[in-house]
Amino acid sequence: MKRPYKVLLIVSLVCLLTAIGMYLIDYGSQVGPLIVFFFLFLALAVRGHKTFKGFSFTILIFAAVTIAMFYPSYLQEIGDFQLKSLIVPLLQIIMFGMGTAMSAKDFLGVVKMPKGVLVGLTCQFTIMPVLGFAIATAFNFPAEIAAGVVLIGSSPSGLASNVMAYLAKANLALSVTLTAVSTLLAPLMTPLLMELFAGEFVPIDFWGMMLSIVKIVILPIIVGLAFNYFFHGKAKWLDKAMPIVSMAGIAFIIMIITAAGRDSLLSIGVFLIFAAIIHNAAGYFLGYWGCRALKMSEQDCRTIALEVGMQNGGLASGIALEMGKVSTIGLAPAVFGPWMNISGSSLATWWRDKDPTKETKSTQKDINNNNKM
């Protein structure tokens, strides 16, 4: 790590230690800026470390959450304007960006890799909603919080899984195809799964939810695909800008939801974090070992594990807003989202140092030995 990054790391630690000291002498209400600066400086510092630079955006999310927790009133309304009304437009911009990064080739994987796509989609829309329902029931969450846990489990995979698949040396083509197809299936599958698993927690308007997803996801993606088709290579500035706009949009959405649900988070936030860890880890585990049981390649196993474990938290947040429950149903997506980035980055980094071809050969050898027995 170069000297400037080391200085930033030291400054971040000084901010953290000062905040802890102030908390211990009963100045806890005034530590907000110090904690925010701790995360900001830490996010910049890790950019200088090859292994941890991928966590920079996630650390920035924690800075955003800290601002929302300490100063919620500034993120709820400006005059008579409700900031939560920005969530859907921001999501539409993000989905438009997703569309501009896609093409018809991304859907050809259904033909080229039918087994991987079928297994991935089956795992995505069975494992995660069932886990969400089971975890929400086991933790005995309030009805609307429980519905939010089911909602994040019933959502399709997000773009972050594609980045993690690339880092993990997985099957990137399969990852992109699964994200594209699961997103297009979301208007049908997400309301259906919500009606099935969350119906006992809150009333579910199947058709209303379907139309909301079409408005938030499908239409912007179609516009993005058309833009990419007609203007491919002619708007390089947009290609560079959209990832930044998307990250800023996601951070702002999480801030708004956190501010709206601050009181609920203070009472059950720790339990939601535990629920996120269990849900996410179980998704990776069942996705990976389910594929191993089906004798799929190591690259495909890694891909499907990441696709199953990482959901589109932004879409879930938008659906919660459309349901008029962003401060309750929207809390689980706001908590689960940052954790999925942390765990996904960690898993991808661990896999990156393990050659998938050697893993596949080792697995095949074990299978052959078992068959001989």
C-alpha positions in Angstrom: 0.0 0.0 0.0 1.4 3.4 -1.0 2.0 6.2 1.5 -1.1 8.3 0.7 -3.4 5.3 1.3 -1.6 4.5 4.5 -2.2 8.0 5.7 -5.9 7.7 4.9 -6.1 4.5 6.8 -4.4 6.0 9.8 -6.8 9.0 9.7 -9.8 6.7 9.5 -8.6 4.8 12.5 -8.1 8.0 14.4 -11.7 9.0 13.6 -12.9 5.6 14.8 -11.0 5.7 18.1 -12.1 9.3 18.8 -15.7 8.3 18.2 -15.3 5.4 20.6 -13.7 7.6 23.2 -16.5 10.2 22.9 -19.2 7.5 23.2 -17.6 6.2 26.4 -17.7 9.6 28.0 -21.4 10.1 27.2 -21.0 12.2 24.0 -22.6 9.4 21.8 -25.0 11.7 20.1 -22.2 13.8 18.7 -20.1 10.9 17.1 -22.0 10.8 13.8 -19.6 13.0 11.8 -16.6 11.0 13.1 -18.1 7.7 12.1 -19.0 9.0 8.7 -15.5 10.3 8.2 -14.1 6.9 9.4 -16.0 5.1 6.7 -15.2 7.7 4.0 -11.5 7.7 4.7 -11.5 3.9 5.0 -13.2 3.6 1.6 -10.5 5.7 0.0 -7.7 3.8 1.9 -8.7 0.3 0.7 -8.6 1.6 -2.9 -4.8 1.3 -2.5 -4.9 -2.4 -1.5 -5.3 -5.0 -4.3 -7.2 -7.5 -2.2 -9.6 -5.1 -0.5 -10.2 -2.4 -3.1 -13.4 -4.2 -4.2 -14.9 -3.3 -0.8 -14.7 0.4 -1.3 -18.2 0.9 -2.6 -19.7 -1.2 0.2 -17.8 0.8 2.8 -19.3 4.0 1.3 -22.7 2.5 1.7 -22.0 2.2 5.4 -21.1 5.9 5.4 -24.4 6.6 3.8 -26.3 4.5 6.3 -24.6 6.3 9.2 -25.7 9.6 7.8 -29.3 8.3 7.5 -29.2 6.9 11.1 -27.9 10.1 12.7 -29.7 12.7 10.5 -32.9 11.0 9.3 -34.9 14.2 9.0 -32.7 15.6 6.2 -33.4 12.5 4.1 -37.2 12.3 4.5 -38.4 15.5 3.0 -37.4 18.9 1.6 -40.2 21.3 2.3 -43.3 19.5 1.0 -41.4 17.2 -1.3 -41.0 13.6 -0.1 -37.6 12.2 -1.0 -38.9 8.7 -1.1 -40.7 9.6 -4.3 -37.2 9.6 -6.0 -36.7 5.9 -5.4 -38.6 4.7 -8.5 -37.1 7.2 -10.9 -33.7 6.3 -9.7 -34.4 2.6 -10.1 -35.6 3.2 -13.6 -32.4 5.1 -14.4 -30.4 2.1 -13.0 -32.4 -0.4 -15.0 -31.9 1.7 -18.1 -28.2 1.5 -17.5 -28.5 -2.2 -17.2 -30.3 -2.3 -20.5 -27.6 -0.2 -22.3 -25.0 -2.8 -21.1 -27.0 -5.7 -22.5 -27.7 -7.0 -26.0 -29.5 -9.9 -27.6 -26.4 -12.0 -27.2 -27.0 -12.1 -23.4 -30.2 -14.1 -24.0 -28.6 -16.6 -26.4 -27.1 -18.3 -23.4 -30.5 -19.9 -22.9 -29.9 -21.9 -26.1 -26.1 -22.4 -25.6 -26.3 -23.3 -21.9 -29.8 -24.7 -21.3 -28.8 -26.8 -18.3 -27.0 -24.0 -16.5 -29.8 -21.6 -17.1 -32.6 -24.0 -16.0 -30.7 -25.1 -12.9 -29.8 -21.5 -12.0 -33.4 -20.1 -12.4 -34.9 -23.1 -10.5 -32.5 -22.5 -7.6 -33.1 -18.7 -7.7 -36.8 -18.9 -7.5 -37.1 -21.8 -5.1 -34.2 -21.8 -2.6 -34.3 -18.1 -1.7 -38.0 -17.4 -1.2 -38.4 -20.6 0.8 -35.4 -19.6 2.9 -36.8 -16.1 3.3 -40.1 -17.4 4.6 -38.4 -19.9 6.9 -36.1 -17.2 8.4 -38.8 -14.6 8.8 -40.9 -17.2 10.6 -38.1 -18.4 12.8 -37.1 -14.9 13.9 -40.8 -14.0 14.5 -40.4 -10.7 12.8 -43.4 -8.2 12.7 -45.6 -9.0 9.7 -44.4 -6.2 7.4 -40.7 -6.8 8.2 -41.2 -10.5 7.6 -42.8 -9.7 4.2 -39.7 -7.7 3.4 -37.4 -10.7 4.0 -39.6 -12.8 1.7 -39.5 -10.0 -0.8 -35.7 -9.9 -1.1 -35.7 -13.7 -1.4 -38.3 -13.5 -4.2 -36.4 -10.9 -6.2 -34.2 -11.8 -9.2 -30.4 -11.6 -9.1 -28.7 -8.2 -9.6 -25.9 -6.8 -11.7 -23.5 -7.1 -8.7 -23.5 -10.9 -9.2 -22.0 -10.4 -12.7 -19.1 -8.5 -11.2 -18.6 -11.1 -8.6 -18.7 -13.9 -11.2 -16.0 -12.2 -13.1 -13.8 -11.8 -10.0 -14.4 -15.4 -9.0 -13.3 -16.8 -12.4 -16.7 -18.2 -12.9 -18.8 -18.5 -16.0 -19.5 -14.9 -16.8 -21.6 -15.6 -19.8 -23.9 -17.8 -17.8 -24.0 -15.2 -15.0 -25.1 -12.4 -17.4 -27.7 -14.7 -19.0 -29.1 -15.7 -15.6 -29.4 -12.1 -14.5 -31.0 -11.0 -17.7 -33.6 -13.9 -17.8 -34.4 -13.8 -14.1 -35.0 -10.1 -14.4 -37.4 -10.5 -17.3 -39.2 -13.3 -15.3 -39.5 -11.0 -12.3 -42.9 -9.5 -13.2 -44.4 -13.0 -13.0 -42.3 -14.8 -10.5 -41.9 -12.2 -7.8 -45.6 -11.4 -7.3 -46.4 -15.1 -7.5 -43.8 -16.0 -4.8 -44.9 -13.1 -2.7 -48.5 -14.2 -2.9 -47.5 -17.7 -2.0 -45.1 -17.0 0.9 -45.8 -13.5 2.1 -49.6 -13.6 1.7 -50.1 -14.6 5.3 -48.0 -11.6 6.5 -49.5 -8.8 4.4 -52.1 -8.5 1.6 -50.5 -8.9 -1.8 -51.9 -7.3 -4.9 -50.6 -9.7 -7.6 -51.5 -7.6 -10.6 -50.5 -4.3 -9.0 -47.1 -5.7 -8.1 -46.7 -7.1 -11.6 -47.4 -3.8 -13.2 -45.0 -2.0 -10.8 -42.2 -4.4 -11.8 -42.9 -3.9 -15.4 -42.7 -0.1 -14.9 -39.6 -0.2 -12.7 -37.6 -2.9 -14.6 -38.9 -4.1 -17.9 -39.7 -0.8 -19.7 -36.4 0.9 -18.7 -34.5 -2.2 -19.8 -36.3 -2.3 -23.2 -35.4 1.4 -23.7 -31.8 0.7 -22.7 -31.6 -2.3 -25.1 -33.0 -0.1 -27.9 -30.5 2.6 -27.1 -27.7 0.1 -27.2 -28.9 -1.3 -30.5 -29.1 2.1 -32.3 -26.3 4.0 -30.5 -23.8 1.3 -29.7 -20.3 2.9 -29.5 -21.7 6.4 -30.2 -22.2 7.4 -26.5 -19.0 6.3 -24.7 -19.6 9.0 -22.1 -22.8 7.2 -21.1 -21.0 3.9 -20.7 -18.6 5.5 -18.3 -21.2 7.5 -16.5 -23.8 4.8 -15.9 -21.9 2.7 -13.4 -21.2 5.8 -11.3 -24.8 7.0 -11.6 -26.0 3.5 -10.6 -23.8 3.3 -7.5 -24.8 6.8 -6.4 -28.4 5.9 -7.0 -28.2 2.7 -4.9 -26.5 4.6 -2.1 -29.1 7.3 -2.1 -32.0 4.8 -2.2 -30.5 3.0 0.9 -30.1 6.3 2.7 -33.8 7.2 2.1 -35.1 3.8 3.2 -32.8 3.8 6.3 -34.0 7.2 7.3 -37.6 6.3 6.8 -37.3 3.1 8.9 -34.7 4.3 11.5 -36.9 3.6 14.5 -37.7 0.1 13.4 -34.0 -0.5 12.6 -33.0 0.6 16.1 -35.3 -2.1 17.6 -34.7 -5.0 15.3 -31.7 -4.1 13.2 -29.3 -6.6 14.8 -31.8 -9.4 14.1 -32.2 -8.3 10.5 -28.4 -8.4 10.1 -28.3 -12.0 11.4 -31.2 -12.9 9.1 -29.3 -11.4 6.2 -26.1 -13.4 7.0 -28.0 -16.7 7.3 -30.2 -16.1 4.2 -27.2 -15.1 2.0 -24.8 -17.8 3.2 -27.5 -20.5 2.8 -28.1 -19.3 -0.7 -24.4 -19.6 -1.6 -24.1 -23.0 0.0 -27.2 -24.6 -1.5 -26.6 -23.1 -4.9 -23.0 -24.3 -5.0 -23.5 -27.8 -3.6 -26.8 -28.4 -5.5 -24.8 -27.8 -8.7 -22.0 -30.1 -7.5 -24.6 -32.8 -6.9 -25.7 -32.4 -10.5 -22.1 -32.8 -11.6 -21.8 -29.4 -13.2 -18.4 -27.7 -13.8 -16.7 -25.7 -11.1 -17.2 -22.5 -13.0 -20.9 -23.1 -13.4 -21.2 -24.0 -9.7 -19.6 -20.8 -8.7 -21.8 -18.8 -11.0 -25.0 -20.2 -9.8 -24.0 -19.9 -6.2 -23.4 -16.2 -6.7 -26.6 -15.7 -8.7 -28.7 -17.5 -6.1 -27.1 -15.8 -3.1 -27.2 -12.2 -4.4 -30.6 -10.6 -5.1 -31.6 -7.3 -6.6 -32.1 -5.2 -3.5 -32.9 -2.1 -5.4 -35.9 -3.7 -7.2 -37.1 -5.0 -3.8 -36.9 -1.5 -2.4 -38.9 -0.1 -5.3 -41.6 -2.8 -4.9 -41.8 -1.9 -1.2 -42.3 1.8 -2.1 -45.0 0.9 -4.6 -46.7 -1.1 -1.8 -46.6 2.0 0.4 -44.5 0.2 3.0 -40.9 1.5 2.3 -40.2 2.1 6.0 -41.1 -1.5 7.0 -41.1 -3.9 4.0 -38.3 -1.9 2.5 -36.0 -2.4 5.5 -34.9 -6.0 4.7 -33.6 -5.0 1.2 -31.8 -2.0 2.7 -30.0 -4.3 5.2 -29.5 -7.3 3.0 -28.1 -5.3 0.1 -24.8 -4.1 1.7 -24.3 -7.5 3.3 -24.6 -9.3 0.0 -21.9 -7.0 -1.5 -19.6 -7.8 1.5 -20.1 -11.5 1.3 -20.1 -11.7 -2.5 -16.8 -9.8 -2.7 -15.3 -12.0 0.0 -16.4 -15.2 -1.7 -15.3 -14.0 -5.1 -11.9 -13.0 -3.8 -11.4 -16.4 -2.1 -12.4 -18.2 -5.3 -10.2 -16.0 -7.4 -7.1 -17.7 -6.0 -8.4 -21.2 -6.7 -8.1 -22.4 -10.3 -11.6 -23.6 -11.4 -10.2 -26.1 -13.9 -8.2 -27.9 -11.2 -11.3 -27.9 -8.9 -13.3 -29.5 -11.7 -10.7 -32.2 -12.3 -10.5 -32.9 -8.6 -14.3 -33.2 -8.4 -14.5 -35.5 -11.4 -11.8 -37.7 -9.9 -13.8 -38.0 -6.6 -16.9 -38.9 -8.6 -15.0 -41.6 -10.6 -13.6 -43.1 -7.3 -17.1 -43.2 -5.8 -18.5 -44.9 -8.9 -15.8 -47.6 -8.6 -16.7 -48.2 -5.0 
